């Protein structure tokens, strides 16, 4: 792994698991003993008053209310949507698409416990190759790891891997199926366009699966503002699973969507926004997606769930953990949005838990 703090947390968690597992705990009561990876959806710092230089801690950090939770996890991943550049990219005709922000926000992630920021999304090419590279460099300078875009194809397409004793345990694959502006020479992104692009993504997944990694695909796709994915996205998700993915996590619609189990693999179609200055209630209902892994070698996915959160207008559009009533509402809505696939949805200790249908012989 490239981030020493993540390496330490992962190894500590994994070695602790091996010791605990040797005495035979039951999965049903072992949640606190599992390695937990956390994922959040779209993050944009546009529309906020600029912070003082390097002031990324305390009350000026939009992630301040979830930082303590993040720092307990083995790994935290966010989708960094909107470039952080000194000069704003060329403006879109639609103002809502202008979501770039100042590089002064770059340090927010690392300060709050985010370990990995994804750069592959529909705004990757907002400022051409120069914007891709500048955004990436600002983030790397703060100590956070990035993936999904870079100076070369190898850098842009490379998965983020968690390694224990020289062996791949988890590979997180960046991907976007959407781009607002065309790719430019001088930089690369994990952009998989059309049928040929999806074939390339499938090949990468098969290669990682052959190494016995748990393969998690983080993919930017879909239609904005709807709670049910279009059939084109469902078909793409199934192909990603057929190629060997163990978990699929989507973002881009800016609202939460349901979870499907296809061939026993969870597909979270959209995590919604996580940091965004948007007053629409649906776009402020969000969550932190939890993937819990076993201590077995190779590792395996034991449980997935969503820790409900709300983007609070008061305090400056900051995500905070939901109240009990808010969590129950989110659970009811996710149950409805997951109903087409028969996914079992319940709430346990404040976390919305997703389980496959009782009978999966038709999938």
C-alpha positions in Angstrom: 0.0 0.0 0.0 1.1 3.5 -0.7 -0.2 5.2 2.4 1.7 4.3 5.5 -1.1 5.2 7.9 -3.5 3.0 6.0 -1.0 0.2 6.0 -0.6 0.4 9.7 -4.4 0.4 10.4 -5.0 -2.4 7.9 -2.2 -4.6 9.3 -3.2 -4.0 12.9 -6.9 -4.8 12.1 -6.0 -7.8 10.0 -3.6 -9.3 12.5 -6.0 -8.7 15.3 -8.7 -10.6 13.3 -6.4 -13.5 12.8 -5.8 -13.8 16.5 -9.5 -13.4 17.3 -10.6 -15.8 14.6 -8.3 -18.5 15.9 -10.5 -18.8 19.0 -13.6 -19.2 16.9 -15.9 -16.2 17.4 -19.3 -16.4 15.6 -20.0 -14.0 12.7 -23.3 -13.0 14.2 -21.6 -11.3 17.2 -18.3 -10.4 15.6 -19.0 -7.0 14.0 -16.5 -5.2 16.1 -13.8 -7.7 15.1 -14.2 -7.4 11.4 -12.1 -5.2 9.1 -14.3 -2.4 8.0 -13.9 -0.3 4.9 -16.0 2.9 4.5 -17.2 4.5 1.3 -18.9 7.9 0.7 -20.4 9.4 -2.4 -19.9 12.7 -4.2 -17.8 15.4 -2.5 -17.6 18.9 -3.8 -16.5 22.0 -2.0 -18.1 24.5 -4.4 -20.3 27.2 -3.0 -18.5 27.6 0.3 -16.7 30.6 1.7 -13.0 30.1 1.3 -11.2 28.8 4.5 -8.1 30.5 5.8 -5.0 29.0 4.3 -4.3 25.5 5.7 -7.3 25.8 8.0 -8.7 22.3 7.5 -9.3 21.2 11.0 -12.0 22.0 13.5 -15.1 24.0 12.6 -14.0 24.9 9.0 -13.7 21.2 7.9 -16.9 20.0 6.3 -16.1 16.5 7.4 -15.6 17.4 11.1 -18.7 15.6 12.4 -17.8 12.2 10.9 -14.0 12.4 11.4 -14.0 10.3 14.6 -15.9 7.5 12.8 -13.6 7.6 9.8 -10.5 7.3 11.9 -11.8 4.0 13.4 -12.0 2.3 10.0 -9.3 0.4 8.2 -9.8 2.5 5.1 -12.1 5.4 4.0 -12.8 6.2 0.4 -14.5 9.3 -1.1 -15.4 10.3 -4.6 -13.8 13.7 -5.2 -16.1 15.4 -7.7 -15.1 18.8 -9.0 -11.5 19.8 -9.6 -9.4 21.7 -7.0 -7.5 24.2 -9.2 -6.1 27.7 -8.7 -8.0 29.0 -11.8 -11.6 27.7 -12.2 -12.3 25.5 -15.3 -14.2 27.0 -18.2 -17.7 27.5 -17.0 -20.6 25.3 -18.1 -23.8 26.8 -19.5 -25.7 25.2 -16.6 -24.4 26.8 -13.3 -25.1 23.6 -11.3 -22.3 21.9 -13.2 -19.7 24.4 -12.1 -18.5 22.4 -9.0 -14.8 23.1 -9.0 -13.2 24.7 -5.9 -10.1 26.2 -4.4 -7.1 24.0 -3.6 -7.3 25.3 -0.1 -9.9 22.5 0.5 -7.5 19.7 -0.5 -6.3 19.1 3.1 -9.9 18.4 4.3 -9.8 14.7 3.4 -6.6 13.7 5.2 -7.4 15.8 8.3 -10.8 14.0 8.7 -9.4 10.5 8.2 -10.2 9.9 4.5 -7.5 7.7 3.1 -8.3 7.5 -0.6 -10.0 10.0 -3.0 -11.4 8.8 -6.4 -10.8 11.1 -9.4 -12.7 9.2 -12.0 -16.0 10.9 -12.6 -17.9 13.0 -15.2 -16.0 16.1 -14.1 -12.5 14.6 -14.5 -11.9 16.5 -17.7 -13.5 19.8 -16.8 -10.1 21.6 -17.2 -8.3 19.3 -19.7 -5.1 17.5 -18.9 -3.7 20.3 -16.9 -6.7 20.3 -14.5 -6.4 16.5 -14.0 -2.7 16.8 -13.0 -3.1 19.9 -10.9 -6.0 18.5 -8.9 -4.2 15.3 -8.3 -1.0 17.1 -7.2 -2.9 19.3 -4.7 -4.4 16.2 -3.1 -1.2 14.2 -3.0 0.6 17.0 -1.3 -1.7 16.7 1.7 -0.9 13.0 2.4 -4.1 11.5 1.0 -3.9 8.8 -1.7 -5.7 9.2 -5.0 -6.7 6.8 -7.8 -8.6 7.0 -11.1 -6.7 9.7 -13.0 -3.0 10.6 -13.5 -0.2 11.3 -16.0 -0.2 7.8 -17.5 -2.7 5.1 -18.3 -1.0 2.7 -15.8 -1.4 5.3 -13.0 -5.0 6.2 -13.9 -6.3 2.6 -14.2 -4.4 1.1 -11.3 -6.5 -0.3 -8.5 -5.8 0.7 -4.9 -4.7 -2.5 -3.2 -4.6 -3.6 0.4 -1.8 -6.1 1.0 -1.0 -8.3 3.9 2.2 -10.3 4.0 2.9 -9.7 0.4 -0.5 -10.9 -0.7 -3.4 -9.0 -2.2 -6.4 -8.9 0.2 -8.5 -6.2 -1.4 -8.3 -4.4 -4.7 -10.5 -1.3 -5.2 -11.0 -0.5 -8.9 -11.8 3.1 -10.0 -14.1 3.6 -13.0 -16.3 6.1 -14.6 -18.8 5.3 -17.4 -19.5 9.1 -17.9 -17.6 12.2 -18.9 -18.9 15.6 -19.5 -16.0 16.7 -21.6 -13.7 14.8 -23.9 -10.4 13.3 -22.7 -7.2 15.3 -23.6 -3.7 14.4 -24.3 -1.3 14.7 -21.5 -3.3 12.8 -18.8 -5.3 9.7 -18.4 -8.4 8.7 -16.5 -10.2 5.4 -15.6 -12.9 6.3 -18.1 -14.6 3.2 -19.7 -16.6 4.5 -22.6 -19.3 2.4 -24.2 -19.2 -1.4 -24.9 -15.5 -1.5 -25.6 -14.8 0.3 -22.4 -16.9 -2.1 -20.4 -15.0 -5.0 -22.0 -11.7 -3.4 -20.8 -13.1 -3.0 -17.3 -14.2 -6.6 -17.2 -10.7 -7.7 -18.2 -9.1 -5.8 -15.4 -11.5 -7.3 -12.9 -10.9 -10.8 -14.1 -7.1 -10.3 -13.7 -7.5 -9.1 -10.1 -9.9 -11.9 -9.3 -7.3 -14.4 -10.5 -5.0 -13.0 -7.8 -7.6 -14.0 -5.2 -8.2 -10.3 -4.2 -11.6 -9.2 -2.9 -12.5 -6.9 -5.8 -14.5 -3.8 -5.0 -15.5 -1.7 -8.0 -16.2 2.0 -7.4 -18.0 3.3 -10.5 -19.5 6.6 -11.6 -22.6 6.0 -13.6 -26.4 6.4 -13.9 -28.9 9.2 -14.1 -29.1 12.2 -11.8 -31.9 12.7 -9.3 -33.7 9.3 -9.6 -33.9 6.6 -7.0 -34.0 3.6 -9.4 -31.1 2.9 -11.8 -31.9 2.7 -15.5 -31.7 -0.7 -17.0 -28.5 0.2 -18.9 -26.8 0.6 -15.5 -28.3 -2.6 -14.1 -26.9 -4.5 -17.1 -23.5 -3.0 -16.7 -23.5 -3.9 -13.0 -24.3 -7.5 -13.8 -21.5 -7.7 -16.3 -19.1 -6.3 -13.7 -20.2 -9.0 -11.2 -20.0 -11.7 -13.9 -16.4 -10.6 -14.4 -15.6 -11.3 -10.7 -16.4 -8.2 -8.6 -17.3 -9.0 -5.0 -18.9 -5.6 -4.3 -20.0 -2.8 -6.6 -20.4 0.7 -5.3 -21.9 3.5 -7.5 -22.1 7.2 -7.4 -23.2 10.1 -9.7 -27.1 10.3 -9.3 -26.7 12.6 -6.2 -29.4 10.7 -4.4 -29.5 7.4 -2.6 -30.5 4.3 -4.6 -31.3 0.7 -3.6 -29.1 -2.3 -3.2 -29.3 -5.4 -5.4 -27.8 -8.8 -4.7 -26.9 -10.3 -8.1 -25.4 -13.8 -7.9 -24.8 -13.2 -4.2 -22.8 -9.9 -4.8 -24.1 -6.6 -3.4 -24.5 -3.7 -5.8 -25.1 -0.3 -4.1 -26.3 1.6 -7.1 -25.7 5.1 -5.6 -24.4 6.6 -2.4 -25.8 10.0 -3.2 -24.0 13.2 -2.2 -21.8 13.5 0.9 -20.5 17.0 0.8 -22.5 19.3 -1.4 -24.2 22.7 -1.0 -27.7 21.6 -2.2 -30.9 22.4 -0.3 -33.0 19.7 -1.9 -34.0 17.2 0.9 -33.4 14.1 -1.3 -29.9 15.3 -2.1 -29.1 15.8 1.5 -30.1 12.3 2.6 -26.9 10.3 2.5 -24.9 7.7 4.3 -21.5 6.0 4.8 -21.4 2.6 3.0 -19.7 -0.1 5.2 -18.1 -3.2 3.8 -17.0 -5.7 6.5 -14.4 -8.3 5.6 -13.6 -11.6 7.3 -10.2 -12.6 8.6 -9.9 -15.6 6.3 -7.1 -15.8 3.8 -8.1 -15.0 1.2 -10.5 -12.5 2.8 -14.3 -12.4 1.9 -17.2 -10.0 2.3 -19.2 -10.7 5.4 -21.6 -7.8 5.6 -22.6 -4.6 3.9 -24.6 -1.7 5.3 -25.2 2.0 5.2 -24.6 4.2 8.2 -27.3 6.9 7.6 -26.2 10.5 7.5 -27.7 13.9 6.7 -26.1 16.9 5.1 -27.1 19.6 7.6 -27.8 23.1 6.2 -27.2 24.6 9.6 -23.5 24.7 10.2 -22.7 25.0 6.5 -23.9 21.9 4.6 -21.9 19.4 6.6 -22.6 15.7 6.8 -23.6 14.4 10.3 -24.8 11.1 11.5 -28.6 10.8 11.3 -30.9 10.9 14.3 -32.9 7.8 15.1 -36.0 9.0 13.3 -34.0 10.1 10.3 -32.3 6.7 10.2 -35.6 4.8 10.3 -36.9 7.0 7.5 -33.8 6.2 5.4 -34.2 2.5 6.1 -37.8 2.5 4.9 -36.9 4.4 1.8 -33.9 2.1 1.0 -36.2 -0.9 1.5 -38.6 0.4 -1.0 -35.9 1.3 -3.5 -34.4 -2.2 -3.1 -37.7 -4.0 -3.4 -37.4 -4.8 -7.2 -34.6 -7.2 -6.4 -36.0 -8.7 -3.2 -33.1 -7.5 -1.1 -33.8 -7.8 2.6 -33.3 -4.5 4.3 -33.3 -3.9 8.1 -31.8 -1.7 10.7 -29.4 -3.0 13.4 -27.8 -0.7 16.0 -28.5 2.3 13.8 -27.0 0.8 10.6 -29.1 -0.2 7.6 -28.1 -3.7 6.8 -28.6 -5.3 3.3 -29.0 -9.1 2.9 -29.7 -11.2 -0.2 -33.2 -12.5 -0.9 -34.2 -15.6 1.0 -34.2 -17.5 -2.4 -31.6 -16.5 -4.9 -31.9 -19.5 -7.3 -33.3 -17.3 -10.1 -30.3 -14.9 -10.0 
